Amino acid sequence: MNVGTIVKCRNREWVLLPSDNSDVYLLRPLAGSPDEVVAIHKQLTNLIGYDIPSERVTPASFPLPNPDDVKDARSCFLFWQATRLSLREGAAPFRSLGRISIRPRIYQFVPLLMALRLDPIRVFIADDVGVGKTIEALLVARELWDRGEIKSFSVLCPPYLCEQWEKEIKEKFNLEPTVIRSGTISQLEKKVPPGKTIYQQFPIHVISIDWVKSDKNKHQFLQFCPELVIVDEVHGAAEAANNMNQQQRHELLKEIAIKTPPRHMIFLTATPHSGIPEAFKSLLTLLNPEFNDINLSGLSEGEREKLARHFVQRTRKDIEKSWEGAERIFPERVTSDETYELSPKYLELFKKTYDFCFEIVSSAEGLTKTKQRMRYWGALALLRCVMSSPKAAEAAFSARLKRDDLNEEDGYYERFVYEPTAESPDDENPLPPIEDAEGTLNDSEKSKLVKLRKLASEILNTGKDKKLSRCIEIVKDLLKEKYNPIIWCRYVATAEYLGEHLKNILGDKIQVVTLHGRIPDDERKAKIDDISPDGPRVLVATDCLSEGVNLQEKFTAVIHYDLPWNPNRLEQREGRVDRYGQKEPKVKAVRFYGKKNPVDGAIIQVLLDKAKEIRKTLGTYVPVPEENESLMEALINALFFKRRMTAAIEQLELGLDIPEVIEFQKKWEIDSRREQENRTRFAQKAIKLEEVKRELELTDSVLGDPETVKSFVLSMLEKIGIQFTKNDQVYSLNLISADQNNIPELIKRNLPRSKSKYWKISFISPTPAGAEYIGRNHPFVSALAQYAMEEALRSSPDSEQNHKLVSRCGAIRTSWVNRLTTLLLLRIRYLIKIPEKDPLLAEEVQVAGYYKAQGGKIEWLTKEEALSLLEKAAPAENIPLGEKKELISIALDDLRNWSAESANWGKNDPITEDILNQINNRALELKDSQKRIRHAVHLKVRDLNVEPQLPPDLLGILVLQPVVTR
């Protein structure tokens, strides 16, 4: 028995599916869902004492329609829609669309087309923050999975993103991933049978890259490395000799890249080079070793073309302009600046801390370069803490007093000042380096620290913090405007301080949640999940959440309570709400700083205003130049060496026209011009919009587009009796009406279990706020389609015919035809065969139409004409039931050879012979489309063949009788 044929087992008919195990039959019910697939061992009936005939798998045929089961054209059309929406192994260019639960945008198919033109697939996706790189990568993975080209894949990501990837894979792409990291490994190993590894037992993995990169864990992963590896936030795995963790990640990827046979690899990041060209090149070299010799600042035309096969980098502006036309798919980001004034007491704290830091910087003269760097970064770190909050200031002073023998390694303080793009920033307070040559504090320094700590404590106890009170005012205003804000803080102490005050002032009616790096990843995720989307809410967070985490479903605004010292971090923060999938048309981003805060002033003028200017011109942020050394020099000179800051505190203008700042910004402008060229070169404009649309339209013609889903769902709701109303693009289903006894149980089970009276749904993506997206693979749509198919295929007496919602047969008298016309609803199966691979099953539902001309010659309608009649032909007069049955019987008599064996099907019969020719021509079209989409780069794809499995299923018949003119 061939894959794709109809068989009988357990007293019902099934479709025989491809199976990885030659000893096992995989069977899918004719009218069932893919979830009902069962496995039957071929040797089952050979077991001693076990021989049940009903368990045997025997050849069968699809039952022909019954003339007694006749209704109208609308019932037949619903049946056709149901069978079409039930297809999962669609005979379409993009096979994955038959399985996923979302509707990707056109631009998100570009990396898929790039990938399918490579063998092995090595693709670097560097689209802007919030564009949907996760969807783009998983679309490639799902397509390869459904094409049978991979049987396993891994996602390597930072540990805090594991659960998010797990959710995306499970909910949007209908696959079952396994999270592998330090907190899950022991439980997983208990589920693995002897002789197997976790990578063999579980085919789809989401793995913490920091867990698997260690020598202890990476060898087994490399030994059983899957066919595809996706690496998220890959900038954190660029080559970095001075960062051991990052270098370990890089070494892991290097070993994956050189494995034999070559693995498919997909890299994801919104910041591909973080301002360091050599780090970027180290990642490109993993895609293709030849890229090691290219000069990124002077690419030849040939090098650009070669790199463009692997690398895509698009801004939102480019996407909306080139791919989505006039339709806005990302929210409008409304930015504003809000300021606060330092209270007299806080101003005093700053002045005294500044004087203290000035002594630290001045005392560095004559020290080694390393010790100078430590003191410079330490001074900046202390100023950041003090200007963040009195709580962070108090914590910093206390921590330093507790440790009198500090002698930290070079680079320790840098991470507390500048937020590196390649690492998740440390949100703890630093220990400022103010030690003498022996690493100890003298009595004078201790005394000053005690006084500074006391001053910070006084501000805490008296509440003289105008930064806090002004922020609370801004939060209240945003909540009044129906925005739900995230407030970004630099340090744990500041986040806890701010969160506590917000809770006390806003009260129980406003949800206030505080999250930071001291809270474990699992607990952070649980706290985010627990936030109700139905009430006003505020999230106070440190930058532990600023990278990769999706927060757009519950939040619509951001406030930068502490300005980031890395423009990329500013974009990452704002990108948590301003991203694909945000349901609100507008989001707000508030840059919050002190009027008389010179630290904020320096950052705004040296970094953030320049970044804003570049973003306005380019449409995206550009990483600051090279390492942080030039940035530190610019800031140190601006804050300490240009002039004593005490004199500049009363004004924000700092006089930053100093050589270090000018040189720093000049480098940045050069980088931004190069970046602009790269964005133009690697926006993949060689892949045309029309090319993607063509493949998508061909897929939609088989599987159905969102309009098909909407038409079917709304028609079925009316038939079943579930009431709904429409407001713009949102439909509100009355769940109270769904409690009636006449609602089928299968459909009831797939309605939401909610206390709310209404269920709001939409058929467009991104989905409007407050509504749930309903696509072709949504459980509710699947339940409606399954019920319609089971209803149509169920035999029933005449007394029950009027109660059936759908039917396989219909007959109407209509003015849409001028001669008796018959429409046949056909389900056709094909086997896609590639040498050395298991065959793939592909299915589609077609409408064929014909009429008899003079002399009984069969004349065929075009596909478009037949489909148009099925969709639009309306009855003009009633036909008696007996006449309807007679019309169907006559049509079936014309098809008496339909049940012939496959070897003889289509012979010696004009109708089936013509249909066979049509099917064979369609098989050639499918063969061309499959080769075109994979671009025949895979040698085996060149020998691909598509074979129809005969006979096709005759799903239904609709007879259109012309109106007789009197």
N, C-alpha and C positions, 0 to 999 in steps of 0.2 A: 504494500500500500504506500502510495506516494504522499509526501507532505502536501497539505492543502486539500486532500480528498475528504469526502464525507464518510464517517464510520458510525457504527452503532455499538453502544456499550451501556449497560445498566438501563436498558429500555428507553434510551433517548439518543438523538443524533448529535454528533460532535464534528468539529473540524480538527484534522490531524495536524499538529504544529511541529516545527523543527525541535529536535531534542539533542542536547549535548551528549546524552547517554544513549548509546545504541541499543541498550537492553530495555529502554523505557519508552512508552508512548506518552506524549503530552497531548491532552485533549481539551478543546475549548467548546463549550456548549454553543449550538447554533444561535440561540437567542440570548445567551448569557454574556456576562462581562468577563474581561480578562482576569479578574480576581477569582473566577470560578474554575480556572484551569486545574485539571487533575492529572496525576501521573499514574500510569498503570504499567507494572512490570510485565514484560512479554512472556516470562516463564511462569506467570502466576498459575495458569491452568495446568502446568506440569507437576505441581506439588502433589505429593501423595495424599489422597483423601480430600483433595480440594478441587472440585470441578463444577463451577457454577456457570451455566451457559450465559447468564446475563452479564458476567464479568468479562466475557470474551470480546475482543475488538474485531468486528467484522465489517466488510465493505457495506456501504449504504448509499442512498441518494437523497438529495434534497426533495422533500415532498412538494408535489405540484399544487398550485392553488385549487381551491374547491369552489365551484360555481355557487354553491349555497352560501358561501362566505362573501357576500357582495354588498357594498355600500356605495358611497359617493366618491367623487374625485378628491375631496379634501382628506378623507380617511386614507386614501392611497398615498397622497402626498405626505402626510404625517408619517406613514410607515416608511416611505422612502427616506425622509429626513432622519428617522430614528436609526435605520440601518446604516446610513452614511455617518452619523455621529457616533455610532458604536465601533467604527473602524479604528483599529489601533495600528496594525501593520499596513499602513496606507501605501498604495502604489503611487507614490508621489516623490518629487525630488528631495524634499526634506522629510525623512521618515520620522524624525523626532517629534514633529508637531502632533503626531497621533497619540503621543504619550504624555506630554507635559501639560501642566495646569495653568499656564500663563500664555499670554499672547505677546511675544517679543516685538519690539519696534523694528522697523525696517533696518535702521542703522545697526542694530544689534546682530544682524545676520552677516555683517561684513567680515568679522574675524572668523566666522564659520566658513565662508567662501574661501578666505585666505588659507585656512587650515586644510581644507579638502583639496587644495592645489599643491600640497607638500607631502612628501614621504621621505623620512618620517616627519610628522608634524612638529615644527618648532616655531611657536608664535609668541610674540611679546606684545601684550595689550597694555598700552599706557594712556588710555583715555582719561579725561578729567575726572576729578572726584565726583561721585554721585551719578555717573553716566550709566552704570549697570555692568561693570566688568565681571561680576560674579555670574550674572545671567549669560553674558557672552561666552565665558569659559565653559559653563555647564551645558550650554547649547552644543558646543563642540563635543563635549564628553558624551552627552545623551545621543547625539547623532552617530558617533562612532560605535556606541553601545548597540543602538538599534540596527546598525548596518552589520553587526557581528564582527567588527574590526578589533574590538577590545572586549575582554571578559572581566576586566578589573581596572580600577584606577584609584589614585590617591590624591588627596588635597593636602599639601603641606602649608601650614599657616601658623601665625603666632598663637599661643595657647588661648588667649582671650577671645579668639575668633572661631574656635572649634565648634561651639554650639550653634553659632550663627550659620556656618557652612552646613552643619548637619540639618538645620531647619530648612535652608534653601534647597538642598538636594532632596529632602523628603517631601516637602510641601509643594514645591514648584516643579520638580522634575521626576517625582514619583519613583524614586529609588531608595533603597534602604542602606544608609551609611552607618559605619561604626566609628565612634570617636576613640582614638588611641592616644593616650597621654598618661602622665604619671598617676593621675587619680583614677584611671579606668583600667589600667593594664592588668592588675591582679585579678579582677573579676572576669575580664575577657579570657585570660589564660585558662580559667576553670571551665570555660565552655568549649575549649579546643580539644578534640579527641587526640589520643596518643599518635605520634608520628606526623602530626600536621602543625603548622604555625598559624598564628592569627592572620597572617596575610593570605594564607591558603583557605582558611575557614571563612573569612569575611572578605568578599571581593571588592567592596567599596569602603575606603578608609578616609577619615578626616584625622590627620595626625599633627600633633604639636611639633613644629620643626625644631623647637628647642629640646624636646624630649628625644627625638629620633636622631639628632645630630651627634649625640655623644658616642664615643667608641663602644660603649656597652650595648647600645641599641641599634646602631646603624648597620652593622654587618648583616644581621638577619633580614632587615628591610632591603638592603641591596641584593642579597641573595635571591629574594622572592619579589623583587621590584615589579610592580604592575606595568602594563603596556603604556599607560598614560599617567603622567605626574603633573599636577597643577600646583604652582607655587604662588601663594598670595603674599602681598607686601614684599615682593622679591628684592626691593632696594635694600632690605635688611640682610640680604645674603650676598651683597657685592663684596668683592675682594677688599680686605681691610687688614693690613698687617698689624695695625696698632689696636685692633679690637678682636680679642680672642673669640668671643661668642659669634660675632659676625663672620669671622674667618672660618669657624667650624661649619657654619651654615653653607658658606661658599664651597668648602671642600666636599660636603655632602652632595651638593648639586653637581659639582664637577664629576664626581664618581657616577652619578646617575646618567649624566650626559654622555659618558664614554662607554656605557654598558653595551653589550652585544647580546641579542640584536638591539638596534637603536630604539630607545624609548621615545614616545611622543611626549613633548614638554610644552606647557603653556605657562608663561610668566605674567603676573599681574601687578601693577603698581600705578598710582597716579603721579609718582615722583621718580621717574626712571633713573635719573643720575644725581639727584640731590646736590647739584652744583659741582660734582667731581667727575669730569669726563672719563678718567681712567677706571673709576668704579663702574660706570655705565658700560664701558667696553668689556670689562671682565664678565658681565652678564651676557652681553651679545655674543661673546666668544663661546659660551655654553650652547648657544643656538647653532652656531656655525664657526668652527675653528678659524676659518678664513677671515673673520671679522677682527681677529687679533691684530692684523696688519693694517687696518684702515685708519685714516686720520679723520676723526669726527668733525674737526673744524674745517676740513677741506676735502669733502667727499667728491670723487669723480662721478660722472653721470652713471657709469656702470655700477659703481659701488652703491649709489643711492637706489638704483633699481633692484639690486640684489638684496639690500637691507630692507627695502619696502615689501619684499615678499614675506618677510618675517615680522615686521614691526609696524604697528598701527598706533597713532597718537593723534587724538582729535579733541578739540575744545567743544564745549557746549554750543558756542556760537556757530562753529563750523557745522555741527550736527544739525542744529535747527535750520540753518540756512541751506545746507546742501542735501539733507536727507528727509526732513519732515515738512518742508514748505512753510506755509503760514501757520501751521498748528504749533501751539506752544506745548512742549512736553515736559519742560522743567519749570518749576515755580519761578515767579519773579522775585529776585532778592532785593529787598528794600534795606539800604544801609543808612545808618545815622551815627552821629557822634553825640555822646552825652558826657557831661563833665561833673566833677565834684570839687569842692574846696577843702583843703586840709584845715582841720580845727587848729587853734593856736597850740594846744598841747601836742597834737600830732606833728605840727610843723617844727616844734621844738625837738621832738624825737628824731625827726629826719635830719635836722641841722647837726645835732650832736652825733648821730650815727655817721653822717657824711664826714664830719671832721675826723672821726675815729678811722673811717675807711681811707681817708686821705693820708693818714699816717701810715697805714698798711701799704698803700701804693708807693708812697715816697720812700719808705724803708726798703723797698725792693731794689733800689738803685745799687749796683755793684754786686748783686747776687747772680748766681748762674741763671741761664735762660729758663731752665725748668722751674727754679724757685720763684723767679719773677712771674712766670705764667701762673703758678699756683696762687700767688698773692693777688694778682690782678683779678683772676676769676673769683677768688674768695671775696674780694671787696665788692665785686658786682653781685655775687650771690647774697651777701649780707644786705645790701641795699634792696635787692628784690624782695627778700623776706620782710624787711621793715615796711616797705611800701605795699606789700600784699595785704597785711592785716596786723593789728596789734597782737593777735594770737600767734601768728607765724613769727613775728618779731620776738615775742617772749620765748617761744620754743627754741628759736635759733640761739638766743643769748644763753638760755638755760643749758642747752646741749653742749655749748662750748665750755661753760664753766664746769660741767661734770667731767669733761675729759681734758686733763692737763698735760697729756703727753702725745698730742695729735701729730702725726707725721704721715699724712696720706700720700698715696701715689699720685704721680702726675696725671692730670686729666680728671681727678675726682670731682672737682668743683664745677668743671665745665658743664656737666650734665644737669646741674641745678640752675644754671643761668640760661644757656641756649638749649632749646628743645630740639635735639637731633632728629632728622627725618627718619634715619635708619633704625632708631631704637624708640621704644615706648619710653617717654620721659619719666624720670624718677620724681614722684610727687612728695617725697619726704623733705623735711627741712635740712639744709646742709650744715656742716660744722665749719664756721669761718676760720681760715688759716691766719691767725694773728700771732703765732708763736715766734719766739726769738730763735737764734741759731741752734739752740739746744732743744727746741721743740716744747718749751714750757712758757707759761705766762709769768710776767713779772707782776709785782704787787699793784703797780699803777694801772696796768691793763685789766687786772681782775677788778679793781675798784671801778673803772669806767664801765666794764661789762655789767656789774651789779647795778650801777645807777641807770644804765640803759634798760636793763630788764625791769627795774622798778618803774621807770617811766612808761614802758609798754603796758605793765600791769595796771597802772593808774588809768590809762585810756580804756582798758578792758573793763575795769570796775566802775568807772564813771560814765561809760557809754559815749565818750566824746569822739565818736568815729563818724564823720560826715560822709565818708565813702560808703559805709554800710547803710546809713539812713537814706542817702540819695539812691542807692541801688534798689532799696525796698520800694521807693516811690516809683521807679521805672518798672519794676516787676508788677506793681499794682496797676499801672497804666496799661501794660501789655495784657494783663488778665482781663481788664475791662474791655479791651479791643478784641477779646476772644483768642488771643495768642497764648500758647503754652510754651514758656521759655526754658531753655537750658542755660544755666549760669556757669561759665567756665572759670575755674580757679587754678592757680599754679601749684599750691601746696595743700596737703591733707589738713593741716591745722586751719587754713583759711576756709576750706570747704566745710569743715565741721562747724566752725564759728558762724559762717554765713547761714548754713542750713538750720542750725539751732535757733538763730534769731528769726529767720523766716517762718519757721514752724510756730513760734510763740506769737508772732504778729499777725500772720495770715489766718491762723486758727484751723480748726478741724475740717472746715468745708473745702479747703484747698489742700490737695495732696502735695507734700513736700518730701522729696527723696534725696538723700545725699550718698554719693558713690565716689570711692577713691581706691587707690592701689592697695590699701591695707585689707580691703574686703576681697576674699577669694573670688576667682572668675565665676564659679558656679553660683555663688551667692549674689554676685552683681547681676548675673543674668536673671536669676529668680526675682530679684527686686524690680528689675525692669519689666518683667512679665507681669508682676503683680500690680503695676500701675494701671489704673482703670482709664480707658480712653473716653469714658462717658462724662467725667467731671474735670474741672479746671485743675491744672497740675504744674508743678515746678520741679525741675531736676537740677541739683547742684552737683557738679562733677569736676574732677581733675582730668588731666589729659590722658588718663588711663582709658578713657572712652572715646578719645577724639579720633582714633584711627580705625577705619574698617567697620565700625559698629553701626547698624541701621537703627536710627531713632526717629525717622521721618514719619512713622505711623502714629506717634504719640506727641511729637513736639514740633513747633512751628516757628520758633524764634531762638536766637542765642544772644547772650550778653557776655562780653569778654570782661569779666570782673578784674582779672589780671591779664594785661596785654601779653600775648606770646612774643617771644624774642626770635621767632622764626616765622616768616610769612607763610611758609608751607603749613605750619601748625594752625595758623589763622584760617586757612582754607579748609584744612581737615576738620576743624571744629564746626565751621559753618556748613560744611558738606554733610554733617550728620542729619541736618534737616532739609537742606537745599540739595535734593537728589532725586533721581528717577524713582517714582512711586510715591512722592509727596502728594497728598490729596488736596491740599489747599493751594489756591492759585498764587498766593503771596506768602513769603516768609520774611522775617525781620532779622537783621544782624546789627547789634549795637556795640560800637567801639566805645568803651568806658574808660575815662582817664582823668587824672587830676589836673586842674588848672595850674596849680603851683607845685606840680610834681615833676621835677627836672628829669627823673629817671624815665617816666612815661614820655616826657618831651623828647628826650634823646632817641628813644626807640621809635617814636612816631616819625621823627624827622630823618633819622638815619635809615630806618627799615620800612616801617609800615606805609608811610605816604608814598615812598618810592615803589613799593610792591603794588599799591593801589593804582598808581599811574601806569605801571607795566601791565597790570591786569586789564585796565580800561582799554589800553591799546591792543593787547594781544588776545584778550579773552580768557586768560588763565594766569596763574601765578608762575613765576620763574624762580627756581631755587637760588639762594644767595651764593655768591661765588666761592668756590674751592672749600678749604677747611675753615674753621671758625677763627683762625688766627687773625685774619684781616679784619673780621668783625670786632674781635676783642680790642685790637689796636684802635679802631675807629671809636668805639664806645669809651675806652679808657681815656683817650685824648679828649673826646668831647666832654666827658664828665669831670675829669681831674686836671688835665695838663693844659687845656686851652685857657682856663681861668679858674679861679676859686669859685666853686658853685654857689657858695653862700651869697655872693653878690648877684647871682642869676636866679635865685629862688623866686623872686617876686615877678619874674617874667618867663614865659615859655620859650621865647626866642633865645636860643643857646649860642648863636654865632658858630654854626657848624661848618663854616667855610674853611676848614683846616685840611691840610694835605691828605691825612689818613682817610678822612671821610670822603673827600673828592675822589681819591684813588679807588676806594672801595666801591663807590657808586658807579664809577667809570667802568670797572670790571663787570659790574652787574648789567650795565647797559649793553656791553658787548655780548654777554651771555644771552640777554633777552633778544637781541637781534638774531643771534644764531638759533635760538629756540624758535623764533618766528619762522625762520627758514625751514627748520625741521618740521614744524607743525604743517607747513604747506606741503613739504615733500612726503610726509608720512600720514597724511589724512586719508590715504587710500582712494584718491579721486579717480584712479585708474579703474576701480570697480564702480560701474555706473549704477545710478539709482534704478534705471530701467532693467538692468540685468538682475538685480535682486528682486525687483517687483515681479519679473517674469517667473522666476522660480517659485516665489511665494504665491502668485496667482495660480500656477499649475498645481501647487500643493493644496490651496484652498478649493480648487475645482474638484478635488478628490475628497478632502476631509471636511469641507465646509468652513466658511469664514465666520467672524463674530455675528454678522447679520443673519446667517443661517441659524446659529444658536439662538439668537433672540426670537426669530420667527417661530422656531420649534417650541421653545419654552413657553412663550406667551400663548400659543395655540393650545398646548397641552394643559396649561393652567385653566384656560377657559373651558376645555373639555371636562377636566376633573372637577372643576367647581371651586378653585382657590381664587379668591377675589384679589385684585391688585389695582393700584392707582399709579399714575406716572407724574413725576415732577422733573422736568428737563430730562436728564439721562439716568435718573434714578427711579426704580420701580419699588413700590412698597407692597409687599405681600401680606395679606391679612392672615396671620397664623391662627386666629380664632376660627376663621372659616375652614382652616385645614383640619380642624378637630372633628369634622362631621364624619359620620360612619361610612360615607361613600368614597372617602379618600383611600386609595389603595395602600396597604400596609408598607409595601416596598418604598413608596414615595414618602409616606409619613416618617419613616425611619431616617430619611435623608433631609428632613427639614431641621433647622436649628432648634436645639432645646434651650429656649430662652423665655424669660418671664415677660419680655417685651411683646406687645400685640403685633407689631409689624417687623418684617424682615426686609431690610433695604438691600436691593441688589442692583448691579449695573453690568452692562455687556461691553463696556469700553475700558481700556487700560491706557494710562493710569486711571484708576477708579476714583470717582468723586468721593469727597470726605463723608464718612459715615456709612458707606455702602460696601458690599462684598462683591468682588469680581466673580462673574459667572461665565466661565469659558467652556469649551466643548468637553473637557475632561473633569469638570467639577463633579463631585459625587452626586449632586442633585440632578444635573443634566444626564449623567450616566444612568441614574435610577429611572428618570423619565423615559430615556431611550430603551432601556432594558424592558421596562414595563410595556411600552408600546410594541416592541417586537414579540414579547411573550403573548400579549393579547392578540396580535395579528395571527400568530402561528398556532394558537390554541383552537382546536376544533370545538364547535359549540352548536347546539341545536338552533333551529330557526327562531325559537322563542327568545333566545338570548342575543340574536344578532343586533337588534336595535340598541342594546346596552353596550356593545363593544365600541371603544373609542376610535380604533383604527382597523383597517381591513386590508387584506391582500388583493382584493378585487373591487373594481368599481366600474360603473357604467353611467354615463350622463348623455343627455341630448343638449347640444350646444351649437351656438352660431360661430364658434371658433374654427370649425372644419366644414368642408363642403362635400366630404365623402366619408364613409365609415373608416375610422382610423383606430389602430390598436397601438397602445404603448406597453412596452415590456420593461419591467423593473428587474435588472440583472445584477447579481453580485458575482464578480469575476475574481478568481484567484490566480496568482502567478508565482512561479518559483524563480527567484533571482539566483543564478548559479555563478560562482566565482571559483576557479580552480583552487584546490587545497583548502577550501572553506566549506562549512556547512551551508546548505541552501537557506535562503531567506524567503519567508512568505510575504507576499504583497497582495493587498486586496483593494478593490474599489467597487462602487455601486454606480451603474450606468443606466441611462434611459435610452431605449431604442424604440423607434416608431416607424410604422409602415402602413400602407393602404394598398388595396388591390386595384390596379388599373384595368383597362380593357383587356380581355382575354385572360384575366386572372393573374397577370404579371405583377410581381411584388415590387412596389416602389418604396424606397426608404427615405425617411426624413433625415435631415442633418441632426447631429447631436443637439445643436442649439435650438432647432425647431421643436424637437421632441421634449426637451427640458422646459421650454417656454410653455408648451401645451400643458405639461404636468403641473407647472406652477400657477398658470393663469387662467386656463380654460374654466369658464363658469357655466353652470347649467342654465338653460333657457326654458326648458319644460320638464315636467316630471315624467319618469319612465316607470311603469308598473314593475313590481318586484319580479314577477314571472318573466317579463321581457328582459330584465337585467340579467337574470340567470341564463336565459337563452343566449344572449350576446356573449357572455363569458364562455359558455359551452362551445359556441362556434369558434371562438378564438383558440380555445384549448384544443379543439379538433384539428386546427391548422398546425398545432405544435405537438402532434401525437408522437413524433419521433424524438421528442426532447429527452426522454429517459433512456435513449440508446447508450450502450457502453461507450466509454470514452474513446476507444479505438475507432469506433464507427460513427461517433457523433459528428454531425455536420456533413454527412455523405448522403447522396440521393434524396435530399430534401431541400427545397429552395430557401426556406426561411432560416433553418439552422446553418445551411451552407454559407449564406450571406453573413450571418452573425459570426460564424467562425472566421471569415475573412476580416471582418471588422476587429475581432479580438486579436488576430495575428498581427494586423497593422498597428493596433494599440500596443502590443508587446514590443514591436520595433521602436515605437515612440518612447516607451519606458526604458528600453535598452539605451537609447541615445541620451535620455535625460540622466540616467544613472551614471553613464560615462562622462557626460558633460559636467555634472556637479562635482564628481571626484577628479575631474580634469585628466583622467587616465594617467596620472603620475605614478600610480601603483601599477607595476607591470601586470599583475594578475587581473586588474580591472579591465585591461585591454581585451581579455578573453571572456569578459562577462557576457552572460546570456540570460534572456528572460523567456520562460516557457509557461504558456497558459495551462491551467489545470482544468480539464474538461470533464463533464459539461459544466457551464456556469449555473449558478443557482437562479432559477426562475422565481424571484421573490413575489412578484405580483403582476397583475394585468389591469389596465384601464382602457375601456372601450369608449371612444367618443363618436356618438351618432349625430350626424348633421340634422338640423331642423328642416323639416319638410315645408317648402313654401306652398301655401294653398292659394 
